[in-house]
Amino acid sequence: MLSLNFRAEKLFYSVLNKKTLLKDINFEFNEGEIICFLGNNGAGKSTLLKICAGVIEPTYGNVFINKEKINNINSLCRSRIISWLPQSLARAENFNVEEFLLLERDDNINILQKLNIEFSFDFSSVLRDFDIASQAKKEIILLSGGEWKRVQLARIWQRKSKILILDEPDGDLDLKHKINLIEKCKDYVVKNKAIIFIATHDIHFAKMIANRICALNNGVLTWNSKADIFWNLNILKKLYDLNNKDEFYFNSNESLSI
């Protein structure tokens, strides 16, 4: 079986006012990798993830999955291969957690049936894995921010896609559930021979979860390496334009967002 490969080639993205948000982005990743994209607000992280997910098309350049251009993959197959978690998702009214997730399950089953793929699903396990079993009958609009984020993650996880693209999945999560997400991601890429893309502002979360780090600055990919190389070279101060007086943050054991 062909090993999973994801490649971006000469990506540019401009908006109508001619402002260029991404400039000549190139990278290649393989199954088993968890890639964290770091950078200041407006660096281009969310835009890049949307292009990788096929949500928007680049102004120039291409994204390939196993040498196949992403825009040549039909929408049905693409929905099976890639799961995308945006920064914010509108809450479905008149649905409780169980109904929301079962609706996703049924949609997933329909897609797999059309693709002649068998599907096994343990609903109670999904609820337990993301610590939302006690909220199963709770209305979506009544959930706290952290509960809603865990429901969204459970929704993504049950698809078992080969590529997960997660935009600030740690947002609103407390420390316990951030640690749980780290464990889930590391387990997921191994069991599913998958690739996970993550954009985050939490440096300690990135340090704990990623085996590869990419840095963006003003739409330019300024760094791409194995995670241990990035941390050992201490690129953070330059990336975020911080002063020496801020260095004590780097040694903190508490969650840090910048």
Buried (B, 14 or more C-beta within 10 A) or exposed (E): EEEBBBBBBEBBBBEEEEEBBBBBBEBEBEBBBBBBBBBBEEBBBBBBBBBBBBBEBBBEBBBBBEEEEBEEBEEEBBBBBBBBBBEEEEBBEEBBBBBBBBEBBEEBEEBBEEEEEEBEEEBEEBBEBBBBBEBBEBBBEEBEEBBBBBBBBBBBBBBBBBBBBBBBBBBBBEEEBBBBBBEBBBEBBEEBBBBBBBBBBBBBBBBBBBBBBBBBBBBBBBBBBEBEEBBEEEBBBEBBEBEEEEEEBBEEEEBBEB
